[in-house]
Amino acid sequence: MAGEKWDRRQRRTRAAVFGAFSELLAEKPYDRITIQEIIDQANVGRSTFYMHFGTKDDLLRALCGGLFDHIIGSALDRTHTHGLYPDGGRPVSIFCHILAHLQENDGNILSLLSGESNDLFLKDFRNGIKKVIRERFFGEGEVEELSGVPGDFLVNHIAGSFIEMVRWWLENGMVQTPEELDGYFRAVMAPLLEAPPSPPPR
């Protein structure tokens, strides 16, 4: 029983810190947020914060890890919609599914995407998108080349293009729906993803 109470207390503490961090991200860039502001907002002690997170970057990694696991995981298995699609349908495109989640802005993830000095976040986000691309379009194992282009280069290029598209979407006020933006992206990427394999060397 004591262990359960301890676990619940720890979960509440982490939830409070995540919530405070997310609220601060909506107000200012990541680099301008201090640990003191986070613990004040979360109403926890400094020693309590450091029991869970060694640095502010560790907090960011933990927050992003949970968000990415949710977004990327649900995109891959397509089983969780969380009210994203009122008509009960699910989008055919995995990219549209991710965009719909981003539009919900869980944890103020869009603040990190649009902010400055967020290399750590962008690296983790890129790795998550690369995982989706590999598993969804290339299956398990090594990514083979297409039309003479190394598979790893292609995956990295598509992931980078997706991230830049999302940032363009944010900079322009998110006027387009996830479905519209997904259509743009697939129109540009289809020639790459549907390219025939390279002929064997002669």
C-alpha positions as CSV (number, residue, x, y, z in Angstrom):
1,M,0.0,0.0,0.0
2,A,2.8,2.4,0.9
3,G,4.5,1.6,-2.4
4,E,1.3,2.4,-4.3
5,K,0.9,5.8,-2.5
6,W,4.6,6.6,-3.3
7,D,4.0,5.7,-7.0
8,R,0.9,7.9,-7.2
9,R,2.7,10.8,-5.5
10,Q,5.6,10.5,-8.0
11,R,3.2,10.4,-11.0
12,R,1.4,13.5,-9.6
13,T,4.7,15.3,-9.2
14,R,5.8,14.5,-12.8
15,A,2.4,15.5,-14.1
16,A,2.6,18.8,-12.3
17,V,6.1,19.5,-13.6
18,F,5.1,18.5,-17.2
19,G,2.0,20.7,-17.0
20,A,4.0,23.7,-15.7
21,F,6.6,23.2,-18.3
22,S,4.0,23.0,-21.1
23,E,2.3,26.2,-19.8
24,L,5.6,28.1,-19.8
25,L,6.4,26.8,-23.3
26,A,3.2,28.5,-24.5
27,E,4.5,31.8,-23.1
28,K,8.2,32.0,-23.9
29,P,11.0,30.2,-25.8
30,Y,12.6,27.1,-24.3
31,D,15.9,28.8,-23.7
32,R,14.3,31.5,-21.6
33,I,12.6,29.2,-19.3
34,T,14.4,28.6,-16.0
35,I,14.2,25.6,-13.6
36,Q,13.1,28.1,-10.9
37,E,10.1,29.1,-13.0
38,I,9.2,25.5,-13.6
39,I,9.2,24.6,-9.9
40,D,7.4,27.7,-9.0
41,Q,4.7,27.0,-11.6
42,A,4.4,23.4,-10.6
43,N,4.5,24.2,-6.8
44,V,7.2,21.6,-6.1
45,G,10.6,21.9,-4.3
46,R,13.9,22.1,-6.1
47,S,15.1,18.9,-4.5
48,T,11.9,17.2,-5.7
49,F,12.5,18.4,-9.2
50,Y,16.0,17.0,-9.2
51,M,14.7,13.7,-8.0
52,H,13.0,13.3,-11.3
53,F,15.1,15.4,-13.8
54,G,18.8,16.1,-13.7
55,T,18.6,19.1,-16.0
56,K,16.0,21.1,-18.0
57,D,17.1,19.1,-21.1
58,D,16.3,15.9,-19.3
59,L,12.8,17.3,-18.6
60,L,12.4,18.2,-22.3
61,R,13.5,14.7,-23.3
62,A,11.0,13.1,-21.0
63,L,8.2,15.4,-22.2
64,C,9.0,14.8,-25.8
65,G,9.5,11.1,-25.3
66,G,5.9,10.8,-24.0
67,L,4.5,12.9,-26.7
68,F,6.4,11.1,-29.5
69,D,5.6,7.7,-28.1
70,H,1.9,8.7,-28.2
71,I,1.9,10.4,-31.6
72,I,4.3,8.0,-33.4
73,G,2.9,4.9,-31.8
74,S,-0.7,5.7,-32.6
75,A,0.3,6.7,-36.2
76,L,1.9,3.3,-36.7
77,D,-0.9,1.1,-35.2
78,R,-3.8,3.4,-36.2
79,T,-5.9,2.3,-33.2
80,H,-6.1,5.5,-31.2
81,T,-8.0,8.5,-32.7
82,H,-8.9,10.4,-29.4
83,G,-11.7,12.3,-31.2
84,L,-9.4,13.5,-33.9
85,Y,-11.9,12.4,-36.6
86,P,-15.5,13.3,-35.7
87,D,-17.0,11.3,-38.5
88,G,-15.5,8.2,-37.1
89,G,-13.1,7.6,-40.1
90,R,-9.4,7.5,-40.0
91,P,-7.1,9.1,-42.6
92,V,-5.5,6.8,-45.1
93,S,-2.2,8.6,-44.8
94,I,0.1,8.2,-41.8
95,F,1.4,11.7,-42.4
96,C,-2.2,13.1,-42.0
97,H,-2.6,11.2,-38.8
98,I,0.6,12.8,-37.4
99,L,-0.5,16.2,-38.5
100,A,-3.9,15.8,-36.9
101,H,-2.2,15.0,-33.6
102,L,0.1,18.0,-34.0
103,Q,-2.9,20.2,-34.5
104,E,-4.2,19.2,-31.1
105,N,-0.9,20.6,-29.7
106,D,-0.6,18.3,-26.8
107,G,2.0,19.6,-24.4
108,N,2.4,22.7,-26.5
109,I,4.5,20.7,-28.9
110,L,4.0,23.4,-31.5
111,S,5.8,25.9,-29.4
112,L,8.9,23.8,-29.5
113,L,8.5,23.2,-33.3
114,S,8.2,26.9,-34.0
115,G,10.6,28.2,-31.4
116,E,14.3,29.0,-31.6
117,S,17.2,27.1,-30.1
118,N,15.3,23.8,-30.0
119,D,17.9,21.5,-31.6
120,L,17.4,18.8,-29.0
121,F,13.6,18.7,-29.7
122,L,14.0,18.7,-33.4
123,K,16.6,15.9,-33.3
124,D,14.2,13.7,-31.3
125,F,11.2,14.7,-33.5
126,R,13.2,13.9,-36.7
127,N,14.2,10.5,-35.3
128,G,10.5,9.7,-34.6
129,I,9.4,10.7,-38.1
130,K,12.3,8.6,-39.6
131,K,11.0,5.6,-37.6
132,V,7.5,6.0,-39.0
133,I,8.9,6.3,-42.5
134,R,11.1,3.3,-42.2
135,E,8.4,1.1,-40.7
136,R,5.5,2.3,-42.8
137,F,7.1,2.4,-46.2
138,F,10.1,0.1,-46.0
139,G,9.3,-2.6,-43.5
140,E,11.7,-4.2,-41.2
141,G,15.4,-4.6,-41.9
142,E,17.8,-2.4,-43.9
143,V,16.3,0.3,-46.1
144,E,17.2,-0.5,-49.7
145,E,18.1,2.1,-52.2
146,L,15.6,3.5,-54.7
147,S,16.6,4.7,-58.1
148,G,20.2,4.8,-57.1
149,V,19.5,6.8,-53.9
150,P,20.7,5.2,-50.6
151,G,17.8,4.3,-48.4
152,D,19.1,6.1,-45.3
153,F,19.5,9.3,-47.4
154,L,15.9,9.0,-48.7
155,V,14.4,8.4,-45.2
156,N,16.4,11.4,-43.8
157,H,15.3,13.6,-46.7
158,I,11.6,12.8,-46.3
159,A,11.7,13.3,-42.6
160,G,13.5,16.6,-42.9
161,S,11.0,17.7,-45.6
162,F,8.1,16.8,-43.3
163,I,9.4,18.8,-40.4
164,E,10.1,21.8,-42.6
165,M,6.6,21.6,-44.0
166,V,5.1,21.6,-40.4
167,R,7.2,24.6,-39.6
168,W,6.0,26.4,-42.7
169,W,2.4,25.5,-41.7
170,L,3.0,27.1,-38.3
171,E,4.6,30.2,-39.7
172,N,1.6,30.7,-42.0
173,G,-1.0,30.5,-39.3
174,M,-2.0,26.8,-39.8
175,V,-4.5,27.8,-42.4
176,Q,-4.6,24.5,-44.1
177,T,-6.3,21.4,-42.6
178,P,-4.2,18.3,-41.9
179,E,-5.8,16.7,-44.9
180,E,-4.9,19.5,-47.2
181,L,-1.3,19.7,-46.0
182,D,-1.0,15.9,-46.3
183,G,-2.1,16.2,-49.9
184,Y,0.6,18.7,-50.6
185,F,3.2,16.6,-49.0
186,R,2.3,13.3,-50.6
187,A,2.1,15.0,-54.0
188,V,5.7,16.1,-53.6
189,M,7.0,12.9,-52.0
190,A,5.1,10.3,-54.1
191,P,7.7,10.2,-56.9
192,L,10.3,9.3,-54.3
193,L,8.3,6.7,-52.4
194,E,6.9,5.1,-55.6
195,A,10.2,5.2,-57.6
196,P,11.1,1.8,-59.1
197,P,14.1,0.0,-57.7
198,S,17.4,0.7,-59.4
199,P,18.4,-1.8,-62.1
200,P,21.2,-4.3,-61.0
201,P,24.7,-3.3,-62.1
202,R,25.8,-4.7,-65.4
